[in-house]
Amino acid sequence: MWAQSGKLYFIVLFLFTFENVQSSSFDLDKLAVDNFRNYLRIPSVQPNVNYTKCVMFLKKQAESLNLPIKVIETTPKKPHVIITWEGTEPEKSSILLSGHMDVVPVNLEKWIYPPFAAHMDEKGNIYARGAQDMKSVSIQHIEAIRRLKLNGIRLKRTVHILFEPDEEIGGVGMEAFVKTEEFKKLNVGFAMDEGGISEGREIIVIYAEKSRYRMWVHCPGEAGHGSSLLNNTAAEKLRVIIDRFMDYRTLEKDKLKDPKVKPGNVTSINLTMLKGGVQVNVVPDVLSAAFDIRIPPDMKVFEKFDKMIHSWFNEVGCNVEYIQKNNSIPVEGTKIDDSNIYWSAFKKAADDFGVKLNPEISAWGSDANYIRALGIPALGFSPINNTRVLLHADNEYLNKDIFLKGITIFMKIIIAVANA
């Protein structure tokens, strides 16, 4: 009799526990999606971002995690927010999970839903600026840590979740922060930041980035009446420079016809701004063009390209004003072989979970490159696949199920790298 009642007791206990686990899982999913949507509703739009609401939101998240939070300003009103989960062996180098709080501007007329409403449609697609780039990843960091803590898991290495300002205007926030004593105190051994979005099954992991080389080219020339045919005008000089850049751009673009060549393997050049002139009937004394150039992380390629374009400027008599040169020198990529214990741990966790990785050189820049420049291994990883790429585009969205699966992926990877 007792055996039968005891057996019944354990069955009831199992069912009760199972129901509570299921309920708890459902509640955590709902919490994660709610936090994601609420974070998206904060319009931290460039330029001139007010980060106050972001900081308030993150303080509430730290409180809910029962973890300490620190807010540091290297520049007034430009906060660096750090949530820290101390490891069991805090003397070991730490793991940094980094993301940026700012997003790019929107064209309201092109959006099917308000870009800061975080509307979720019947398919579970959540529409908002920052859904892919990259508020989703920051919330996945938070929610992965939440679930690990609730499961009673302890990690050897300390994990810092970092939220940075002003990545979308060249990473000036991280550029300043890595030079501080506060960053040194974090004792970072390995970092993860944003990665690429994949339209296929694989998930992109970034191990290196193209260097940002941005400039204004100013071409002075003979000025005069708009009816005259003057010699050595600013327009004639600028035309030569533009033609040279565009011809080189065409050669690089043609390389992409080979499916083995990725955007991160070629130099990209874009003419992004033009300025000059005072009036239609006046030949200007100077005309200028801005170029956004991204060079693969190869010093020989960089030096050859740099020498070539300066020969163009000298040939026609134009001057260069750098918009961004400090980050133009190529940074060696993170090793993705067995010599890097973090990569080995990262790769094994992904393999065990059935995640197919696609390592790439990023065609764009991120905060991770400032960390790589210090000799710290860093990977760009946004666990977003089977998704249309809408970085900086209209109607940016992320599906709820892709978002939630990413939390589970991060749980596996954080455990692996923090115990490496």
Salt bridges, closest charged atoms under 4 A:
ASP29 OD1 - ARG147 NH2 2.81
ASP34 OD2 - LYS30 NZ 2.88
GLU89 OE1 - LYS92 NZ 3.44
ASP102 OD1 - HIS100 ND1 3.19
ASP133 OD1 - HIS100 NE2 3.20
ASP133 OD2 - HIS392 NE2 2.95
GLU143 OE1 - ARG146 NE 2.82
GLU164 OE2 - HIS80 ND1 2.69
ASP166 OD2 - LYS78 NZ 2.97
GLU167 OE1 - HIS100 NE2 3.24
GLU168 OE2 - HIS100 NE2 3.76
GLU168 OE1 - HIS392 NE2 3.19
GLU182 OE1 - LYS70 NZ 3.63
GLU194 OE2 - HIS100 NE2 3.26
GLU209 OE2 - ARG372 NH1 3.25
ASP243 OD2 - ARG239 NE 3.61
GLU252 OE2 - LYS255 NZ 2.67
ASP254 OD1 - LYS257 NZ 3.55
ASP292 OD2 - ARG214 NE 3.51
ASP292 OD1 - ARG294 NE 2.70
ASP306 OD1 - HIS310 ND1 3.47
GLU315 OE2 - ARG244 NH2 3.05
GLU321 OE1 - HIS218 NE2 2.64
GLU332 OE2 - LYS335 NZ 3.36
ASP351 OD2 - LYS347 NZ 2.88
ASP352 OD2 - LYS348 NZ 2.85
GLU396 OE1 - ARG129 NH1 2.75
ASP401 OD1 - LYS400 NZ 3.16
